[in-house]
Amino acid sequence: MFFRDAARWRLKSLGDEYEYVEVRKEVHEKLDYVTIEMELPFFGVSDFIDQRIKSALEKYAEWKEQTEENPKRS
């Protein structure tokens, strides 16, 4: 069972659709606790990470648009 699950996970991780980020277990558990304790608008650590990434990409798109509208003059 273990080897089958490990092989399945490895094959999935080799796919082009997802990247995996390592987070220490104690940090993950603490962040999960924090999202619940502080009643943050997230459904857990994965949702928190997804939302932060989405926010960063939106800010980058805005920044990129502004820099293209106002190019630096050399």
C-alpha positions in Angstrom: 0.0 0.0 0.0 2.8 2.4 0.9 4.7 1.9 -2.3 1.6 2.2 -4.4 0.7 5.5 -2.7 4.3 6.7 -3.0 4.4 5.9 -6.7 1.0 7.5 -7.3 2.2 10.7 -5.5 5.5 10.7 -7.4 3.8 10.3 -10.8 1.4 13.2 -9.9 4.3 15.4 -8.8 6.1 14.8 -12.1 3.1 16.2 -14.0 3.2 19.7 -15.5 0.1 21.0 -13.7 1.3 21.4 -10.1 4.4 22.4 -8.2 4.8 21.4 -4.5 6.3 23.6 -1.8 7.7 22.2 1.4 6.6 23.7 4.6 7.9 22.4 8.0 5.1 20.5 9.7 5.3 22.7 12.8 4.9 25.9 10.7 2.0 24.4 8.8 0.2 23.3 12.0 0.8 26.8 13.6 -0.5 28.6 10.6 -3.6 26.3 10.5 -4.2 27.2 14.2 -3.7 30.9 13.5 -6.2 30.9 10.6 -8.8 29.4 13.0 -7.9 31.3 16.1 -7.9 34.7 14.4 -11.0 33.8 12.3 -9.2 34.7 9.1 -11.2 34.4 5.9 -9.4 31.3 4.8 -10.4 27.6 4.8 -7.0 26.5 6.1 -3.3 26.7 5.1 -3.7 25.7 1.5 -6.4 28.4 0.9 -4.2 31.0 2.7 -1.3 30.2 0.4 -3.5 30.1 -2.7 -5.0 33.5 -1.8 -1.6 35.1 -1.1 -0.2 33.8 -4.4 -3.3 35.1 -6.3 -2.9 38.5 -4.6 0.8 38.7 -5.5 0.1 37.8 -9.1 -2.7 40.5 -9.3 -0.3 43.1 -7.8 2.3 42.1 -10.3 -0.1 42.5 -13.2 -1.0 45.9 -12.0 2.6 46.9 -11.6 3.5 45.5 -15.0 0.6 47.5 -16.6 1.8 50.7 -14.9 5.4 50.2 -15.9 4.4 49.6 -19.5 2.2 52.8 -19.5 5.1 54.8 -18.0 8.3 53.4 -19.3 11.6 54.6 -17.7 13.5 57.1 -19.7 17.2 56.6 -19.9 
